[in-house]
Amino acid sequence: MFAATTFATLLAVAAPLFVRADVTPNEPGPGDVFNIGAPCIIKWTGDADSTTAWKNMAIELMTGSDLAQVHITTVATGQDGTVDGTFSYTCPEVTPTSAVYFYQFTSPDTSSVTWTTRFTIASSTGQTTPPPNATQPGSDKPIPWGIGALVDPSQAVPAPTHGGFSTGGVNATGSTGSTGPTGPTSSTSSSSSVGQKPSSSGQSLAVSASNSATDTSSSAKPTSAASALGFDNRVWLSAGALVLAAFMW
């Protein structure tokens, strides 16, 4: 009886540790179009459950399929993802001018990754072309995609580190990172573990994206177990230790 009571007490104490949230990208959304040379606007709902995990958030411009995301450039670093925010920058000159772009949100202090839906970067006069691919490779999901790039690759800013390893899919060096967007209408998020797939959640970034980001796998390897272990993982381990201690009692 004492052991059962102790176990129940430990579960009650540990329960709050299992509650977690992530930054939720709100814009761009499905169908949004931004012209080259005009402001590109990004908005998000902050992670109110942590004052540290998303405090140093980076935003990357991405392209590619759900399972083979490609990092184009890093558009922002040092953003406070623990509060609601907006970031605006000049839309870069890209090719093709099509709905093949999305943003990826990461932080060095959490293993989670979130994405916006796919959106269009049009020419300076608003001209666009359809995405070259109508379905996702491997799954045939009806989610249009393509691979975009900066017209001047020398302007690209390298991908930031995330949870102890570099992110960003295939980049200029040929290395690979995490993968993510999937549906044309939903945003997504997910922790960066091989084979883990995000689930659609409308405009909330919890695990699916967009022209959104969805499947999240990573072929990049953490530099060490310690560096890869973010705040959220430490919380889970702490909770697991409490449960184990209850059984041992």
N, C-alpha and C positions, 0 to 999 in steps of 0.2 A: 504493500500500500504506500509505504513511504517513497519507494522508487517511482511509482506511478505518479504520485503527487509532485515529486521533484521534476519528473519529465514534463508534466503539464506546465509547471512553473517556468521551466527553461524555455518551452515552446512559446509561452506568452511573452517572455523577455525577448526571444529571438525574432518574433513575428515582425516587428518594425524593420528589422534588418533585411527582410525579404522584399520590402517595398522599394521600388526603384522607378525612375523616370529618365527620360532623355530629352535632349533638345528636339523640338518638333518644327521642322521647316514648314512655312506657310506659303511663301512665294519664292520663285515662280510656281504657278499652278498649271494644270493641263490647258493647253491652248494658248498660253501666254507667248507673246512675241516681243522681242527687243531688237531695235535696229543697231547695227554697227555704228559706233561713234556717239550713240545716245546713252543715257544712264541705264545701266543694268541694276535692277533693284532686288535685293534679297531680304526676306523677313522671316523671323522665327519666334516661336514661343519658348521661353527659357525653361531649363530644368529647375523647378522650384524645390526639388527634394534634396539638392546638394549645393553647397556653397563653394565646392572645390572642383568636382569632376569635370565640369564644362567651363571653368573659369578662364581657360586659355585656349579658346576654340579657334580652329582653322577652317577655312572654306575653300574647297577646290573645284575648279571647273572640270567636268568629266565628260566622257563620251563613250561610245562602244555599246556592246550588248550587255545583257544582265550578267552573264558568266565571264565576260572578258572586258571589264571596264578599262578605259584608257584615261590616264591623267593628262590633261592639257596644260593647265597652269594653276598655281595657287593664287587666289584672288584676295585673300584676307587671312591674317593671323592675329593673335592676341585679342580676339573678340570675347566678350563676356557672355557665355551661353547659359549662365545661371539666371539671367533675366531676359525678358522679351527684348528683341532688338531688330534693327534695320541696318543694312549695309548697302551702299551704292557706289558703283565704280563705272568707268566708261567701258561700254561693251567692246571687246576686242575684235579685230578683223579676223574672221575665221572662214574656213571653207570645209564643207559646203554650207550655204546659208539655209539651214533646214532644222527640223525638230529632232535633233540628235544630241542635245546637250542637257546636262543636269549638274547639280551641285552636290558635293559630298561634304559632310560636317564631321570633324574628328577633334579629339583632344588628347594630349599625351597622358592625361590622368584618368582615362577611362578606356575600356576595350570596346565600347559601343561605337557604331558608325551609323549615321543617318543620311538620308538623301531627299532632295526635292524630286518632283516629277520631271520628266523630260520637257523641255521647252524649246522654242525656236529663237535662234539668232538670225535675223534677216539682214539683207544688204542695207546700206545707208538710206536707200530709197524704198525699203520695204519689200523687196523682191525675195522670194523663197523658192525652194525646190522640195519635192516630197522626199522623205527618208528613203534611202535606196533599198532597205530590207523591210518586208512587211511582217515577218514573223521572227521570233527568237530562235537562234540555233539550238538544236538539241531537243527543244520542247514544242516547237511550232506554235507557241503562244502568239496570238495576233497583236503583238506589241511592236510597232515600227521602230527601227533603230538604224544607226549608221555610225561611221567613224569620222569625226571632225578633227580639225587641227587649226592651229594658228597659222595665218598666212606667213608670218615671220616667226619661226620657231625660236629664234634667239631671244625673243621677248618672254619666253616661258619662265616661270618661277618654279623651282623644284618642289616636289611633294614634301609635306612636313612629316615628322615622325609621329606615330600614333601608338600609344601603349607599348613603346619600346621597339617598334619596328616601323619601317617606311611603308606608307600607303600610296594608293593612286593607280592601281592597275598597271598596265604596260606603260612605261614612260620612255623618255629619250634614251635611257641607258639599256632598254630592253628587258629590265627586270619587271616582275609582276607584283601586284598588290592585291587589295581586296576587290570583291565584285559586289554589285548591288541592285540597280534599278530594274523594275520589271513592267508594271502595268502602266498604261497611258493615263491613268486617272488618279493614282494614289501615290502618296509619299511613303518613305520607309525608313526603317532603322534596324540595326541588328548588331550583335557583338561579332567581332571578327574571328570566327572560328571556321575551320575548313568544313565545307559542306552545309553549314547552317543556312537556312532559307528564311528570309523575312516574310511576314504575312501582310497583305494589304490592310490598310487602316485609314482609308480616305486621305485627308490631308495631314494626318498625324504621323510623324515619322517613327514608327515603331518597328516596322520590318517589311517594307515593300516599296517600290517607287515608280515610276511613271509613264506614259513615257515616264516611268518612275523607277526607283532603284529597288531591287529585291534580293536576289540570292546573294548572300555574303560569304564568300570564302576567301582565303588568303594563302598565297603560296610563299609570301615573304615570311621569314622566320624571326621570332623575337631574338634579340641579342642575348638575353638571359631570362631565366624563369622569373627572376625578381623584377627586371625591367618590364616584362610583359604583364605582370600582375598589377592591374590598376585598382583603384579604389573599390569599384563594384565587386571585383573578384575577391578582394580581401574581406569584404562584408559577407559574401557567401561562405567563404572558408571559416570565418568566425562563427557564423550561425551553425555550420556543419559541426564545428568543434563542440558547440554547446549541446547539440543533439547527441553526439557520440558520448559526451561526458555523462549525459543522463542515463544512457544504456549501461555504461560501465558502473554507475552508482548502484 
